[in-house]
Amino acid sequence: MLDSKREKRILEAGRLLGELMKLVGEDSPDLHKVLVNLCVGAQESVNAILLLSDNGYEREAWSVTRSIFEMAVNARYLRKHPDQLERYMNFSYVTDKKLSDWLATRGFPLPPPLSASVDANAKRVEELYAHKSRWHKSSMAEMAQSVGLKSLYDGFYPTMCNSVHGGYSFLEGENSSSGFPFFLGMVFYCVCLGALDKASKGGLEEEIDLLLKDDSHSALTTNIHIA
């Protein structure tokens, strides 16, 4: 049962969603799939923020909030630059290769067929990525600026990063019950939804709900599966 404060926050998020669902156009099937998966990932993260906050771990919820912001930036950027979709999707091959090499050096190599597949995929795309730690040539700050989210980046991203990286102010501070991570998480989630085209709006909620109910689905998984 929702308490009145929670209900008001959700209603406010719905109002924000109505304002943000303004982009129109026709997406390719791959772009539509990626944007929906970003929305699913953002919604799952909002649920995680609620779970953490309701159990007294709001400080830890800040770390999850950062991931929703980055999903929002990616969603808006891909909606604006669909030609970058393949680059975004293929970056997982680079991270898979790094993980595979790390496991091998520690005596846990992947099975030969899987290792060969990881190596081949990484070699096919490695020249696209000068920076092996991010999918895009630009920094997160530059991407946020290009999609109109620079003010949110400047205002909240340093705080969210401080939480993720174990900043001392977060370690020594007491958990609060302000609900601020939830509010920000919902705003960023609405930005993700706003990146989807308006023509698809009618069926998106059902599509996202189905994905959330599917236990085998995860919007944020590596391509490596170790039996």
C-alpha positions in Angstrom: 0.0 0.0 0.0 1.5 3.4 -1.0 1.8 6.0 1.7 0.7 9.6 0.8 4.2 10.9 0.3 5.2 8.0 -2.0 1.9 8.4 -4.0 2.6 12.1 -4.4 6.1 11.4 -5.7 4.8 8.9 -8.2 2.1 11.3 -9.4 4.7 14.0 -9.9 6.8 11.6 -11.9 3.8 10.9 -14.1 3.4 14.6 -14.7 7.0 14.9 -15.6 6.6 11.9 -18.0 3.8 13.7 -19.8 6.0 16.7 -20.3 9.0 14.7 -21.5 7.2 12.4 -24.0 7.6 14.9 -26.8 9.9 13.3 -29.3 8.4 11.9 -32.5 9.7 9.8 -35.3 10.1 6.2 -36.5 12.7 4.0 -34.9 14.5 1.1 -36.5 13.7 -2.3 -34.8 17.2 -2.3 -33.2 16.9 1.2 -31.9 13.5 0.6 -30.5 14.7 -2.6 -28.7 17.7 -0.8 -27.2 15.6 2.1 -26.0 13.0 -0.2 -24.4 15.7 -2.1 -22.7 17.2 1.1 -21.4 13.8 2.0 -20.0 13.5 -1.5 -18.4 16.9 -1.1 -16.8 16.0 2.3 -15.5 12.7 1.1 -14.1 14.4 -1.9 -12.4 16.9 0.6 -10.9 14.1 2.8 -9.6 12.6 -0.3 -7.9 16.0 -0.9 -6.4 16.1 2.6 -5.1 12.7 2.2 -3.4 13.8 -1.1 -1.8 17.1 0.5 -0.5 15.4 3.7 0.7 12.5 2.0 2.4 15.0 -0.2 4.4 17.2 2.6 5.6 19.9 2.5 2.9 19.3 5.8 1.0 23.0 6.5 1.0 23.5 3.4 -1.1 20.6 4.4 -3.4 22.7 7.3 -4.7 24.9 4.7 -6.5 21.9 3.3 -8.3 20.7 6.8 -9.2 23.9 7.4 -11.2 23.3 4.4 -13.4 19.8 5.7 -14.3 21.3 9.0 -15.2 23.8 7.4 -17.6 21.0 5.3 -19.1 19.0 8.5 -19.7 22.0 10.2 -21.4 22.5 7.1 -23.6 18.9 6.9 -24.5 18.7 10.6 -25.5 21.9 10.4 -27.4 21.0 7.3 -29.4 17.6 8.8 -30.1 19.4 11.9 -31.5 22.2 10.0 -33.2 20.8 6.6 -34.3 23.9 6.1 -36.5 25.8 5.5 -33.3 23.6 2.5 -32.3 26.0 -0.2 -33.6 28.9 1.4 -31.8 26.9 1.4 -28.6 25.8 -2.2 -29.0 29.2 -3.6 -30.0 31.1 -2.1 -27.1 30.1 -5.2 -25.0 32.6 -7.1 -27.2 35.4 -4.9 -25.8 34.4 -5.4 -22.2 33.9 -9.2 -22.8 37.4 -9.4 -24.1 38.8 -7.6 -21.1 37.0 -9.9 -18.7 38.1 -13.0 -20.7 41.8 -11.9 -20.6 41.5 -11.2 -16.9 40.1 -14.6 -16.2 42.7 -16.3 -18.3 45.6 -14.6 -16.5 44.2 -15.9 -13.2 43.9 -19.5 -14.3 40.2 -19.5 -15.3 40.1 -19.4 -19.1 36.9 -19.6 -20.9 36.1 -22.8 -22.9 38.0 -22.7 -26.2 35.0 -22.2 -28.5 33.7 -19.3 -26.3 37.1 -17.8 -26.0 37.6 -17.9 -29.7 34.2 -16.2 -30.3 35.0 -13.5 -27.8 38.4 -12.8 -29.4 36.9 -12.7 -32.9 34.2 -10.3 -31.9 36.6 -8.0 -30.1 39.1 -8.0 -33.0 36.2 -7.1 -35.4 35.3 -3.9 -33.5 38.4 -2.9 -31.5 39.5 -0.2 -33.9 36.3 1.7 -33.2 37.2 2.3 -29.6 40.2 4.5 -28.8 39.0 4.6 -25.1 38.5 1.0 -23.9 36.5 2.2 -20.8 33.6 3.8 -22.7 31.6 3.2 -25.8 31.6 6.7 -27.1 34.5 9.0 -28.1 33.1 11.8 -26.0 33.0 11.9 -22.2 29.8 11.6 -20.2 29.9 15.4 -19.7 30.1 16.0 -23.4 27.3 13.6 -24.2 25.1 15.1 -21.5 25.7 18.6 -22.9 24.8 17.4 -26.4 21.4 16.1 -25.3 20.5 19.0 -23.0 21.3 17.3 -19.7 24.4 19.2 -18.8 22.8 21.1 -15.9 21.7 17.8 -14.3 25.2 16.5 -14.9 26.9 19.5 -13.3 24.4 19.5 -10.4 24.1 15.9 -9.4 26.7 13.7 -11.2 29.6 14.6 -8.9 27.6 13.6 -5.9 26.4 10.3 -7.5 30.0 9.5 -8.5 31.3 10.3 -5.0 28.9 7.6 -3.7 29.9 5.0 -6.4 33.6 5.5 -5.7 33.4 5.3 -2.0 33.8 9.0 -1.2 34.5 9.6 2.5 31.6 12.0 2.9 29.2 9.2 2.1 31.1 6.7 4.2 31.0 8.8 7.4 27.5 10.4 6.8 24.3 9.0 8.2 21.6 7.6 5.9 18.8 10.0 5.4 15.1 9.6 4.5 14.7 12.6 2.2 13.6 10.6 -0.8 15.9 12.6 -3.0 17.5 9.6 -4.9 14.0 8.3 -5.6 12.9 11.7 -7.0 16.0 12.0 -9.2 15.7 8.4 -10.3 12.2 8.9 -11.4 13.2 12.1 -13.3 16.0 10.2 -15.1 13.6 7.3 -15.8 11.2 9.8 -17.4 14.0 11.1 -19.6 14.6 7.6 -20.8 11.0 7.2 -21.6 11.0 10.6 -23.3 13.6 9.3 -25.7 11.2 6.8 -27.1 9.0 8.0 -30.0 5.6 9.4 -29.2 3.9 7.2 -31.8 4.8 4.1 -29.8 3.6 5.5 -26.5 0.4 3.5 -26.4 2.0 0.1 -26.2 5.2 0.8 -24.4 4.0 0.4 -20.8 2.7 -3.1 -21.6 5.9 -4.0 -23.4 8.0 -2.9 -20.5 5.8 -4.6 -18.0 6.1 -7.9 -19.9 9.9 -7.6 -19.9 10.0 -6.9 -16.2 7.9 -9.9 -15.4 10.2 -12.2 -17.5 12.8 -13.5 -15.0 15.1 -14.6 -17.9 15.3 -11.0 -19.1 18.0 -8.6 -18.0 18.6 -5.3 -19.7 22.2 -5.1 -18.4 24.1 -8.3 -19.0 27.3 -9.2 -20.6 27.4 -11.5 -23.6 29.6 -14.0 -21.7 27.8 -16.9 -20.1 29.9 -19.3 -18.1 28.3 -22.7 -17.5 
